[in-house]
Amino acid sequence: MINPGRGESFSVRSLAEASGVGQGVIDKLLAGRQRTADVLDAIALAETLGVAINVLFAAPSSPNPNRSSRPSIPTSEE
């Protein structure tokens, strides 16, 4: 996993060790099985990665519908 803030790369294990956040939480977040995190975990991850929390947890500005678990919303009435 490439770190966007500091340019370091982390494995799930090394990120868990550096941040103090459990590997299971990080695995679930990466896999999309968990969409939120405890505020202290979120802060720890953001600080370890050197990015703002919203970078980690905000929805992408231009989501790829193929990677989203949200149902698609029609843009026009059919």
PyMOL commands that set and color helices and strands:
alter all, ss='L'
color gray80, all
select helices_A, chain A and resi 12-19+23-31+39-49+53-57
alter helices_A, ss='H'
color red, helices_A
deselect
rebuild
show_as cartoon
